Structures are given as structure tokens and as C-alpha cells.
Amino acid sequence: MTKKITKLKCPTCKATVRAKDPDFPFCSDRCRKIDLGKWAMGVYKISSPALDPELLEDLEAPMVDNRE
Ligand SMILES: [Zn+2]
């Protein structure tokens, strides 16, 4: 029953994209750039201040205030 057709949804706008499309897995160059932009922003947020493991722990529990 399983057919070997690779179909995905565009991560940006959820349109169906086929593997043979030139901008796969995005439906268009525009959507690819939008997604890359988001991804790059995430990377910059993580990689700039968080090389220190203690900083990472602080980021994982931002709502906890254990100083009294
Ligand atoms: Zn799209």
C-alpha cells in the first residue's frame, strides 16, 4: 500500500511539496528564505551567549527563582 512518492508540506506555508520540486522541501524560494531566516535567528540566539554551561542551565529554567 505504501507508494514511494515523497511529499512533504512546506515548513513555511504548509503547501504540499514534491521531492522533484526545485525548492524542495519548500514550495518556493520565498518560503525557503523565510524559513532559513527563522533558523538563523535561532542559531544566533543560542550560540552567542550560551557557551557557558551555567548560562545554559539558567536558560532552561527561566521561571524558577530560587534566591530568597
Ligand atoms: Zn511555502
N, CA, C, O and the ligand as a Tripos MOL2 file, in Angstrom:
@<TRIPOS>MOLECULE
protein
  273   271    69     0     0
PROTEIN
NO_CHARGES

@<TRIPOS>ATOM
      1 N           0.8180   -1.2150    0.0000 N.3       1 MET1
      2 CA          0.0000    0.0000    0.0000 C.3       1 MET1
      3 C           0.8550    1.2690    0.0000 C.2       1 MET1
      4 O           0.3950    2.3430   -0.3880 O.2       1 MET1
      5 N           2.0970    1.1260    0.4390 N.am      2 THR2
      6 CA          2.9270    2.3220    0.5460 C.3       2 THR2
      7 C           3.5630    2.6690   -0.7980 C.2       2 THR2
      8 O           4.3570    1.9010   -1.3400 O.2       2 THR2
      9 N           3.2120    3.8020   -1.3100 N.am      3 LYS3
     10 CA          3.8170    4.2340   -2.5700 C.3       3 LYS3
     11 C           5.0410    5.0980   -2.3020 C.2       3 LYS3
     12 O           5.1070    5.8420   -1.3230 O.2       3 LYS3
     13 N           5.9860    4.9760   -3.1840 N.am      4 LYS4
     14 CA          7.2300    5.7220   -2.9850 C.3       4 LYS4
     15 C           7.1560    7.1070   -3.6050 C.2       4 LYS4
     16 O           7.9290    7.4490   -4.5010 O.2       4 LYS4
     17 N           6.2310    7.8770   -3.1210 N.am      5 ILE5
     18 CA          6.1660    9.2620   -3.5710 C.3       5 ILE5
     19 C           6.5360   10.1450   -2.3880 C.2       5 ILE5
     20 O           5.8680   10.1290   -1.3540 O.2       5 ILE5
     21 N           7.5700   10.8880   -2.5470 N.am      6 THR6
     22 CA          7.9980   11.7440   -1.4480 C.3       6 THR6
     23 C           7.2580   13.0610   -1.5210 C.2       6 THR6
     24 O           7.4520   13.8700   -2.4280 O.2       6 THR6
     25 N           6.4070   13.2420   -0.5370 N.am      7 LYS7
     26 CA          5.6760   14.5040   -0.4740 C.3       7 LYS7
     27 C           5.8250   15.0680    0.9220 C.2       7 LYS7
     28 O           5.7010   14.3420    1.9090 O.2       7 LYS7
     29 N           6.0820   16.3160    1.0040 N.am      8 LEU8
     30 CA          6.1870   16.9760    2.2950 C.3       8 LEU8
     31 C           5.3630   18.2420    2.2640 C.2       8 LEU8
     32 O           4.9410   18.7130    1.2080 O.2       8 LEU8
     33 N           5.1460   18.7770    3.4430 N.am      9 LYS9
     34 CA          4.4960   20.0730    3.5000 C.3       9 LYS9
     35 C           5.5510   21.1510    3.6970 C.2       9 LYS9
     36 O           6.4750   21.0070    4.4990 O.2       9 LYS9
     37 N           5.3950   22.2020    2.9680 N.am     10 CYS10
     38 CA          6.3040   23.3330    3.0900 C.3      10 CYS10
     39 C           6.3150   23.8040    4.5530 C.2      10 CYS10
     40 O           5.2590   24.1220    5.0990 O.2      10 CYS10
     41 N           7.4800   23.8520    5.1890 N.am     11 PRO11
     42 CA          7.5320   24.2490    6.5970 C.3      11 PRO11
     43 C           7.0440   25.6760    6.8360 C.2      11 PRO11
     44 O           6.6670   26.0260    7.9550 O.2      11 PRO11
     45 N           7.0520   26.4780    5.8130 N.am     12 THR12
     46 CA          6.6550   27.8710    5.9840 C.3      12 THR12
     47 C           5.1530   28.0610    5.8170 C.2      12 THR12
     48 O           4.5090   28.6660    6.6740 O.2      12 THR12
     49 N           4.5830   27.5490    4.7170 N.am     13 CYS13
     50 CA          3.1760   27.8480    4.4450 C.3      13 CYS13
     51 C           2.3020   26.6040    4.3860 C.2      13 CYS13
     52 O           1.1010   26.7090    4.1330 O.2      13 CYS13
     53 N           2.8900   25.4080    4.6200 N.am     14 LYS14
     54 CA          2.1510   24.1370    4.6880 C.3      14 LYS14
     55 C           1.5760   23.6850    3.3520 C.2      14 LYS14
     56 O           0.7120   22.8080    3.3280 O.2      14 LYS14
     57 N           2.0190   24.2420    2.2680 N.am     15 ALA15
     58 CA          1.5980   23.7370    0.9730 C.3      15 ALA15
     59 C           2.3130   22.4180    0.6960 C.2      15 ALA15
     60 O           3.4290   22.1990    1.1650 O.2      15 ALA15
     61 N           1.6650   21.5440   -0.0660 N.am     16 THR16
     62 CA          2.2840   20.2630   -0.3890 C.3      16 THR16
     63 C           3.4110   20.4670   -1.3990 C.2      16 THR16
     64 O           3.2580   21.1610   -2.4040 O.2      16 THR16
     65 N           4.5500   19.8370   -1.0970 N.am     17 VAL17
     66 CA          5.7180   19.9660   -1.9630 C.3      17 VAL17
     67 C           6.1790   18.5760   -2.3570 C.2      17 VAL17
     68 O           6.2340   17.6790   -1.5160 O.2      17 VAL17
     69 N           6.5060   18.3890   -3.6140 N.am     18 ARG18
     70 CA          7.0200   17.0990   -4.0660 C.3      18 ARG18
     71 C           8.5350   17.1290   -4.1760 C.2      18 ARG18
     72 O           9.1380   18.1800   -4.3920 O.2      18 ARG18
     73 N           9.1430   15.9430   -4.0240 N.am     19 ALA19
     74 CA         10.6040   15.8630   -3.9690 C.3      19 ALA19
     75 C          11.2560   16.3930   -5.2320 C.2      19 ALA19
     76 O          12.4060   16.8290   -5.1980 O.2      19 ALA19
     77 N          10.5440   16.3630   -6.3400 N.am     20 LYS20
     78 CA         11.1670   16.8210   -7.5820 C.3      20 LYS20
     79 C          11.1000   18.3370   -7.7600 C.2      20 LYS20
     80 O          11.6900   18.8920   -8.6870 O.2      20 LYS20
     81 N          10.3890   18.9800   -6.8780 N.am     21 ASP21
     82 CA         10.3190   20.4350   -6.9890 C.3      21 ASP21
     83 C          11.6910   21.0610   -6.7120 C.2      21 ASP21
     84 O          12.4070   20.6090   -5.8180 O.2      21 ASP21
     85 N          12.0510   22.0750   -7.4550 N.am     22 PRO22
     86 CA         13.4040   22.6410   -7.3350 C.3      22 PRO22
     87 C          13.6850   23.2430   -5.9740 C.2      22 PRO22
     88 O          14.8430   23.3070   -5.5600 O.2      22 PRO22
     89 N          12.6730   23.6770   -5.2800 N.am     23 ASP23
     90 CA         12.8860   24.3190   -3.9820 C.3      23 ASP23
     91 C          12.5640   23.3870   -2.8140 C.2      23 ASP23
     92 O          12.5050   23.8210   -1.6640 O.2      23 ASP23
     93 N          12.3550   22.0970   -3.1190 N.am     24 PHE24
     94 CA         12.0770   21.1050   -2.0840 C.3      24 PHE24
     95 C          13.0630   21.2330   -0.9250 C.2      24 PHE24
     96 O          14.2470   21.4370   -1.1950 O.2      24 PHE24
     97 N          12.6650   21.1290    0.3430 N.am     25 PRO25
     98 CA         11.3140   20.8300    0.8030 C.3      25 PRO25
     99 C          10.3970   22.0400    0.9410 C.2      25 PRO25
    100 O           9.3680   21.9730    1.6120 O.2      25 PRO25
    101 N          10.7670   23.1230    0.3170 N.am     26 PHE26
    102 CA          9.9020   24.3050    0.3590 C.3      26 PHE26
    103 C           9.1470   24.4220   -0.9530 C.2      26 PHE26
    104 O           9.5790   23.8870   -1.9740 O.2      26 PHE26
    105 N           8.0220   25.1180   -0.9270 N.am     27 CYS27
    106 CA          7.2290   25.2350   -2.1370 C.3      27 CYS27
    107 C           7.7990   26.3110   -3.0560 C.2      27 CYS27
    108 O           7.4940   26.3410   -4.2480 O.2      27 CYS27
    109 N           8.6120   27.1780   -2.5080 N.am     28 SER28
    110 CA          9.1300   28.2660   -3.3220 C.3      28 SER28
    111 C          10.3950   28.8350   -2.6810 C.2      28 SER28
    112 O          10.6730   28.6020   -1.5040 O.2      28 SER28
    113 N          11.1450   29.5790   -3.4720 N.am     29 ASP29
    114 CA         12.3660   30.1880   -2.9580 C.3      29 ASP29
    115 C          12.0560   31.1530   -1.8270 C.2      29 ASP29
    116 O          12.8260   31.3010   -0.8770 O.2      29 ASP29
    117 N          10.8920   31.8140   -1.9540 N.am     30 ARG30
    118 CA         10.4940   32.7680   -0.9270 C.3      30 ARG30
    119 C          10.3220   32.0680    0.4340 C.2      30 ARG30
    120 O          10.8250   32.5320    1.4570 O.2      30 ARG30
    121 N           9.5960   30.9380    0.4120 N.am     31 CYS31
    122 CA          9.3720   30.2110    1.6620 C.3      31 CYS31
    123 C          10.6910   29.6820    2.2310 C.2      31 CYS31
    124 O          10.8790   29.6670    3.4470 O.2      31 CYS31
    125 N          11.5870   29.2560    1.3720 N.am     32 ARG32
    126 CA         12.8750   28.7650    1.8550 C.3      32 ARG32
    127 C          13.6240   29.8730    2.5830 C.2      32 ARG32
    128 O          14.2040   29.6470    3.6450 O.2      32 ARG32
    129 N          13.6080   31.0590    2.0120 N.am     33 LYS33
    130 CA         14.3350   32.1610    2.6420 C.3      33 LYS33
    131 C          13.6970   32.5650    3.9700 C.2      33 LYS33
    132 O          14.3950   32.9100    4.9240 O.2      33 LYS33
    133 N          12.3810   32.5180    4.0210 N.am     34 ILE34
    134 CA         11.7030   32.8270    5.2830 C.3      34 ILE34
    135 C          12.1250   31.8370    6.3580 C.2      34 ILE34
    136 O          12.4330   32.2230    7.4860 O.2      34 ILE34
    137 N          12.1370   30.5400    5.9930 N.am     35 ASP35
    138 CA         12.4810   29.5270    6.9890 C.3      35 ASP35
    139 C          13.9460   29.6300    7.3870 C.2      35 ASP35
    140 O          14.2720   29.5100    8.5670 O.2      35 ASP35
    141 N          14.8190   29.8460    6.4350 N.am     36 LEU36
    142 CA         16.2400   29.9960    6.7560 C.3      36 LEU36
    143 C          16.4650   31.1840    7.6700 C.2      36 LEU36
    144 O          17.3220   31.1480    8.5520 O.2      36 LEU36
    145 N          15.6970   32.2280    7.4570 N.am     37 GLY37
    146 CA         15.8210   33.4050    8.3130 C.3      37 GLY37
    147 C          15.4730   33.0870    9.7560 C.2      37 GLY37
    148 O          16.1750   33.5030   10.6770 O.2      37 GLY37
    149 N          14.3820   32.3450    9.9510 N.am     38 LYS38
    150 CA         13.9920   31.9520   11.3080 C.3      38 LYS38
    151 C          15.0730   31.0930   11.9430 C.2      38 LYS38
    152 O          15.4550   31.2960   13.0960 O.2      38 LYS38
    153 N          15.5550   30.1320   11.1700 N.am     39 TRP39
    154 CA         16.5510   29.1920   11.6780 C.3      39 TRP39
    155 C          17.8150   29.9350   12.0770 C.2      39 TRP39
    156 O          18.3920   29.6680   13.1310 O.2      39 TRP39
    157 N          18.2420   30.8610   11.2430 N.am     40 ALA40
    158 CA         19.4630   31.6060   11.5310 C.3      40 ALA40
    159 C          19.3050   32.4290   12.8030 C.2      40 ALA40
    160 O          20.2370   32.5220   13.6020 O.2      40 ALA40
    161 N          18.1410   33.0240   12.9940 N.am     41 MET41
    162 CA         17.9150   33.7990   14.2030 C.3      41 MET41
    163 C          18.0010   32.9220   15.4360 C.2      41 MET41
    164 O          18.5660   33.3260   16.4520 O.2      41 MET41
    165 N          17.4390   31.7090   15.3500 N.am     42 GLY42
    166 CA         17.5200   30.7630   16.4570 C.3      42 GLY42
    167 C          18.9600   30.4050   16.7880 C.2      42 GLY42
    168 O          19.3420   30.3360   17.9560 O.2      42 GLY42
    169 N          19.7530   30.1790   15.7510 N.am     43 VAL43
    170 CA         21.1510   29.8140   15.9570 C.3      43 VAL43
    171 C          21.9070   30.9470   16.6260 C.2      43 VAL43
    172 O          22.6970   30.7140   17.5410 O.2      43 VAL43
    173 N          21.6750   32.1570   16.1820 N.am     44 TYR44
    174 CA         22.3960   33.2720   16.7770 C.3      44 TYR44
    175 C          22.0240   33.4300   18.2410 C.2      44 TYR44
    176 O          22.8780   33.7130   19.0820 O.2      44 TYR44
    177 N          20.7260   33.2430   18.5430 N.am     45 LYS45
    178 CA         20.2860   33.3620   19.9270 C.3      45 LYS45
    179 C          20.9950   32.3490   20.8150 C.2      45 LYS45
    180 O          21.4150   32.6680   21.9270 O.2      45 LYS45
    181 N          21.1240   31.1190   20.3100 N.am     46 ILE46
    182 CA         21.7100   30.0590   21.1260 C.3      46 ILE46
    183 C          23.2270   30.2070   21.2050 C.2      46 ILE46
    184 O          23.8090   30.0240   22.2740 O.2      46 ILE46
    185 N          23.8710   30.5340   20.0900 N.am     47 SER47
    186 CA         25.3210   30.4110   20.0600 C.3      47 SER47
    187 C          26.0600   31.6320   20.6020 C.2      47 SER47
    188 O          27.2370   31.5290   20.9470 O.2      47 SER47
    189 N          25.3990   32.7780   20.6840 N.am     48 SER48
    190 CA         26.1920   33.9130   21.1520 C.3      48 SER48
    191 C          26.4770   33.9060   22.6610 C.2      48 SER48
    192 O          27.6480   33.9680   23.0330 O.2      48 SER48
    193 N          25.4820   33.8340   23.5480 N.am     49 PRO49
    194 CA         25.8440   33.9510   24.9660 C.3      49 PRO49
    195 C          25.9540   32.6280   25.7050 C.2      49 PRO49
    196 O          26.3490   32.6230   26.8710 O.2      49 PRO49
    197 N          25.6200   31.4970   25.0730 N.am     50 ALA50
    198 CA         25.3650   30.2880   25.8340 C.3      50 ALA50
    199 C          26.4700   29.2460   25.7420 C.2      50 ALA50
    200 O          26.1940   28.0520   25.8630 O.2      50 ALA50
    201 N          27.6950   29.6600   25.5350 N.am     51 LEU51
    202 CA         28.7850   28.6890   25.5110 C.3      51 LEU51
    203 C          29.1120   28.2090   26.9260 C.2      51 LEU51
    204 O          29.6860   27.1340   27.1010 O.2      51 LEU51
    205 N          28.7580   28.9810   27.9020 N.am     52 ASP52
    206 CA         28.9790   28.6200   29.2970 C.3      52 ASP52
    207 C          27.8460   27.7050   29.7770 C.2      52 ASP52
    208 O          26.6860   28.1130   29.7190 O.2      52 ASP52
    209 N          28.1310   26.4940   30.2450 N.am     53 PRO53
    210 CA         27.0750   25.5550   30.6760 C.3      53 PRO53
    211 C          26.1990   26.1260   31.7820 C.2      53 PRO53
    212 O          25.0150   25.7980   31.8590 O.2      53 PRO53
    213 N          26.7420   26.9470   32.6110 N.am     54 GLU54
    214 CA         25.9220   27.5280   33.6770 C.3      54 GLU54
    215 C          24.8740   28.4700   33.0970 C.2      54 GLU54
    216 O          23.7570   28.5570   33.6080 O.2      54 GLU54
    217 N          25.2350   29.1710   32.0320 N.am     55 LEU55
    218 CA         24.2600   30.0200   31.3550 C.3      55 LEU55
    219 C          23.1510   29.1710   30.7440 C.2      55 LEU55
    220 O          21.9790   29.5430   30.7970 O.2      55 LEU55
    221 N          23.5240   28.0220   30.1600 N.am     56 LEU56
    222 CA         22.5170   27.1340   29.5760 C.3      56 LEU56
    223 C          21.5280   26.6830   30.6260 C.2      56 LEU56
    224 O          20.3250   26.6420   30.3650 O.2      56 LEU56
    225 N          22.0150   26.3400   31.8170 N.am     57 GLU57
    226 CA         21.0990   25.9150   32.8810 C.3      57 GLU57
    227 C          20.1320   27.0320   33.2430 C.2      57 GLU57
    228 O          18.9460   26.7870   33.4650 O.2      57 GLU57
    229 N          20.6290   28.2360   33.2990 N.am     58 ASP58
    230 CA         19.7520   29.3670   33.5950 C.3      58 ASP58
    231 C          18.6630   29.5100   32.5330 C.2      58 ASP58
    232 O          17.5100   29.8060   32.8480 O.2      58 ASP58
    233 N          19.0430   29.2950   31.2680 N.am     59 LEU59
    234 CA         18.0720   29.4390   30.1860 C.3      59 LEU59
    235 C          17.0170   28.3390   30.2360 C.2      59 LEU59
    236 O          15.8740   28.5550   29.8320 O.2      59 LEU59
    237 N          17.3960   27.1590   30.7320 N.am     60 GLU60
    238 CA         16.4310   26.0560   30.7590 C.3      60 GLU60
    239 C          15.3780   26.2520   31.8450 C.2      60 GLU60
    240 O          14.2830   25.7000   31.7360 O.2      60 GLU60
    241 N          15.6720   27.0070   32.8660 N.am     61 ALA61
    242 CA         14.7100   27.2140   33.9440 C.3      61 ALA61
    243 C          14.5010   28.6990   34.2160 C.2      61 ALA61
    244 O          14.8080   29.1850   35.3040 O.2      61 ALA61
    245 N          13.9840   29.4090   33.2350 N.am     62 PRO62
    246 CA         13.8920   30.8680   33.3750 C.3      62 PRO62
    247 C          12.8310   31.3170   34.3700 C.2      62 PRO62
    248 O          12.8930   32.4390   34.8720 O.2      62 PRO62
    249 N          11.8430   30.4470   34.6670 N.am     63 MET63
    250 CA         10.7320   30.8530   35.5220 C.3      63 MET63
    251 C          11.0100   30.5670   37.0010 C.2      63 MET63
    252 O          10.2500   30.9780   37.8780 O.2      63 MET63
    253 N          12.1060   29.8610   37.2590 N.am     64 VAL64
    254 CA         12.3780   29.4810   38.6470 C.3      64 VAL64
    255 C          13.2580   30.5160   39.3170 C.2      64 VAL64
    256 O          14.3440   30.8340   38.8320 O.2      64 VAL64
    257 N          12.7930   31.0240   40.4020 N.am     65 ASP65
    258 CA         13.5900   31.9820   41.1730 C.3      65 ASP65
    259 C          13.8990   31.3420   42.5190 C.2      65 ASP65
    260 O          13.0530   31.2990   43.4130 O.2      65 ASP65
    261 N          15.1420   30.8380   42.6490 N.am     66 ASN66
    262 CA         15.4750   30.1660   43.9070 C.3      66 ASN66
    263 C          16.3460   31.0350   44.8250 C.2      66 ASN66
    264 O          16.9860   30.5300   45.7470 O.2      66 ASN66
    265 N          16.3610   32.3170   44.5640 N.am     67 ARG67
    266 CA         17.0410   33.2250   45.5090 C.3      67 ARG67
    267 C          15.9950   33.8050   46.4560 C.2      67 ARG67
    268 O          15.0040   34.3960   46.0260 O.2      67 ARG67
    269 N          16.2270   33.6310   47.7050 N.am     68 GLU68
    270 CA         15.2280   34.1470   48.6380 C.3      68 GLU68
    271 C          15.8380   35.1440   49.6060 C.2      68 GLU68
    272 O          15.1370   35.6800   50.4640 O.2      68 GLU68
    273 ZN          5.6180   27.5700    1.1100 Zn       69 ZN69
@<TRIPOS>BOND
     1     1     2 1
     2     2     3 1
     3     3     4 2
     4     3     5 am
     5     5     6 1
     6     6     7 1
     7     7     8 2
     8     7     9 am
     9     9    10 1
    10    10    11 1
    11    11    12 2
    12    11    13 am
    13    13    14 1
    14    14    15 1
    15    15    16 2
    16    15    17 am
    17    17    18 1
    18    18    19 1
    19    19    20 2
    20    19    21 am
    21    21    22 1
    22    22    23 1
    23    23    24 2
    24    23    25 am
    25    25    26 1
    26    26    27 1
    27    27    28 2
    28    27    29 am
    29    29    30 1
    30    30    31 1
    31    31    32 2
    32    31    33 am
    33    33    34 1
    34    34    35 1
    35    35    36 2
    36    35    37 am
    37    37    38 1
    38    38    39 1
    39    39    40 2
    40    39    41 am
    41    41    42 1
    42    42    43 1
    43    43    44 2
    44    43    45 am
    45    45    46 1
    46    46    47 1
    47    47    48 2
    48    47    49 am
    49    49    50 1
    50    50    51 1
    51    51    52 2
    52    51    53 am
    53    53    54 1
    54    54    55 1
    55    55    56 2
    56    55    57 am
    57    57    58 1
    58    58    59 1
    59    59    60 2
    60    59    61 am
    61    61    62 1
    62    62    63 1
    63    63    64 2
    64    63    65 am
    65    65    66 1
    66    66    67 1
    67    67    68 2
    68    67    69 am
    69    69    70 1
    70    70    71 1
    71    71    72 2
    72    71    73 am
    73    73    74 1
    74    74    75 1
    75    75    76 2
    76    75    77 am
    77    77    78 1
    78    78    79 1
    79    79    80 2
    80    79    81 am
    81    81    82 1
    82    82    83 1
    83    83    84 2
    84    83    85 am
    85    85    86 1
    86    86    87 1
    87    87    88 2
    88    87    89 am
    89    89    90 1
    90    90    91 1
    91    91    92 2
    92    91    93 am
    93    93    94 1
    94    94    95 1
    95    95    96 2
    96    95    97 am
    97    97    98 1
    98    98    99 1
    99    99   100 2
   100    99   101 am
   101   101   102 1
   102   102   103 1
   103   103   104 2
   104   103   105 am
   105   105   106 1
   106   106   107 1
   107   107   108 2
   108   107   109 am
   109   109   110 1
   110   110   111 1
   111   111   112 2
   112   111   113 am
   113   113   114 1
   114   114   115 1
   115   115   116 2
   116   115   117 am
   117   117   118 1
   118   118   119 1
   119   119   120 2
   120   119   121 am
   121   121   122 1
   122   122   123 1
   123   123   124 2
   124   123   125 am
   125   125   126 1
   126   126   127 1
   127   127   128 2
   128   127   129 am
   129   129   130 1
   130   130   131 1
   131   131   132 2
   132   131   133 am
   133   133   134 1
   134   134   135 1
   135   135   136 2
   136   135   137 am
   137   137   138 1
   138   138   139 1
   139   139   140 2
   140   139   141 am
   141   141   142 1
   142   142   143 1
   143   143   144 2
   144   143   145 am
   145   145   146 1
   146   146   147 1
   147   147   148 2
   148   147   149 am
   149   149   150 1
   150   150   151 1
   151   151   152 2
   152   151   153 am
   153   153   154 1
   154   154   155 1
   155   155   156 2
   156   155   157 am
   157   157   158 1
   158   158   159 1
   159   159   160 2
   160   159   161 am
   161   161   162 1
   162   162   163 1
   163   163   164 2
   164   163   165 am
   165   165   166 1
   166   166   167 1
   167   167   168 2
   168   167   169 am
   169   169   170 1
   170   170   171 1
   171   171   172 2
   172   171   173 am
   173   173   174 1
   174   174   175 1
   175   175   176 2
   176   175   177 am
   177   177   178 1
   178   178   179 1
   179   179   180 2
   180   179   181 am
   181   181   182 1
   182   182   183 1
   183   183   184 2
   184   183   185 am
   185   185   186 1
   186   186   187 1
   187   187   188 2
   188   187   189 am
   189   189   190 1
   190   190   191 1
   191   191   192 2
   192   191   193 am
   193   193   194 1
   194   194   195 1
   195   195   196 2
   196   195   197 am
   197   197   198 1
   198   198   199 1
   199   199   200 2
   200   199   201 am
   201   201   202 1
   202   202   203 1
   203   203   204 2
   204   203   205 am
   205   205   206 1
   206   206   207 1
   207   207   208 2
   208   207   209 am
   209   209   210 1
   210   210   211 1
   211   211   212 2
   212   211   213 am
   213   213   214 1
   214   214   215 1
   215   215   216 2
   216   215   217 am
   217   217   218 1
   218   218   219 1
   219   219   220 2
   220   219   221 am
   221   221   222 1
   222   222   223 1
   223   223   224 2
   224   223   225 am
   225   225   226 1
   226   226   227 1
   227   227   228 2
   228   227   229 am
   229   229   230 1
   230   230   231 1
   231   231   232 2
   232   231   233 am
   233   233   234 1
   234   234   235 1
   235   235   236 2
   236   235   237 am
   237   237   238 1
   238   238   239 1
   239   239   240 2
   240   239   241 am
   241   241   242 1
   242   242   243 1
   243   243   244 2
   244   243   245 am
   245   245   246 1
   246   246   247 1
   247   247   248 2
   248   247   249 am
   249   249   250 1
   250   250   251 1
   251   251   252 2
   252   251   253 am
   253   253   254 1
   254   254   255 1
   255   255   256 2
   256   255   257 am
   257   257   258 1
   258   258   259 1
   259   259   260 2
   260   259   261 am
   261   261   262 1
   262   262   263 1
   263   263   264 2
   264   263   265 am
   265   265   266 1
   266   266   267 1
   267   267   268 2
   268   267   269 am
   269   269   270 1
   270   270   271 1
   271   271   272 2
@<TRIPOS>SUBSTRUCTURE
     1 MET1         2 RESIDUE 1 A MET
     2 THR2         6 RESIDUE 1 A THR
     3 LYS3        10 RESIDUE 1 A LYS
     4 LYS4        14 RESIDUE 1 A LYS
     5 ILE5        18 RESIDUE 1 A ILE
     6 THR6        22 RESIDUE 1 A THR
     7 LYS7        26 RESIDUE 1 A LYS
     8 LEU8        30 RESIDUE 1 A LEU
     9 LYS9        34 RESIDUE 1 A LYS
    10 CYS10       38 RESIDUE 1 A CYS
    11 PRO11       42 RESIDUE 1 A PRO
    12 THR12       46 RESIDUE 1 A THR
    13 CYS13       50 RESIDUE 1 A CYS
    14 LYS14       54 RESIDUE 1 A LYS
    15 ALA15       58 RESIDUE 1 A ALA
    16 THR16       62 RESIDUE 1 A THR
    17 VAL17       66 RESIDUE 1 A VAL
    18 ARG18       70 RESIDUE 1 A ARG
    19 ALA19       74 RESIDUE 1 A ALA
    20 LYS20       78 RESIDUE 1 A LYS
    21 ASP21       82 RESIDUE 1 A ASP
    22 PRO22       86 RESIDUE 1 A PRO
    23 ASP23       90 RESIDUE 1 A ASP
    24 PHE24       94 RESIDUE 1 A PHE
    25 PRO25       98 RESIDUE 1 A PRO
    26 PHE26      102 RESIDUE 1 A PHE
    27 CYS27      106 RESIDUE 1 A CYS
    28 SER28      110 RESIDUE 1 A SER
    29 ASP29      114 RESIDUE 1 A ASP
    30 ARG30      118 RESIDUE 1 A ARG
    31 CYS31      122 RESIDUE 1 A CYS
    32 ARG32      126 RESIDUE 1 A ARG
    33 LYS33      130 RESIDUE 1 A LYS
    34 ILE34      134 RESIDUE 1 A ILE
    35 ASP35      138 RESIDUE 1 A ASP
    36 LEU36      142 RESIDUE 1 A LEU
    37 GLY37      146 RESIDUE 1 A GLY
    38 LYS38      150 RESIDUE 1 A LYS
    39 TRP39      154 RESIDUE 1 A TRP
    40 ALA40      158 RESIDUE 1 A ALA
    41 MET41      162 RESIDUE 1 A MET
    42 GLY42      166 RESIDUE 1 A GLY
    43 VAL43      170 RESIDUE 1 A VAL
    44 TYR44      174 RESIDUE 1 A TYR
    45 LYS45      178 RESIDUE 1 A LYS
    46 ILE46      182 RESIDUE 1 A ILE
    47 SER47      186 RESIDUE 1 A SER
    48 SER48      190 RESIDUE 1 A SER
    49 PRO49      194 RESIDUE 1 A PRO
    50 ALA50      198 RESIDUE 1 A ALA
    51 LEU51      202 RESIDUE 1 A LEU
    52 ASP52      206 RESIDUE 1 A ASP
    53 PRO53      210 RESIDUE 1 A PRO
    54 GLU54      214 RESIDUE 1 A GLU
    55 LEU55      218 RESIDUE 1 A LEU
    56 LEU56      222 RESIDUE 1 A LEU
    57 GLU57      226 RESIDUE 1 A GLU
    58 ASP58      230 RESIDUE 1 A ASP
    59 LEU59      234 RESIDUE 1 A LEU
    60 GLU60      238 RESIDUE 1 A GLU
    61 ALA61      242 RESIDUE 1 A ALA
    62 PRO62      246 RESIDUE 1 A PRO
    63 MET63      250 RESIDUE 1 A MET
    64 VAL64      254 RESIDUE 1 A VAL
    65 ASP65      258 RESIDUE 1 A ASP
    66 ASN66      262 RESIDUE 1 A ASN
    67 ARG67      266 RESIDUE 1 A ARG
    68 GLU68      270 RESIDUE 1 A GLU
    69 ZN69       273 GROUP 0 **** ****
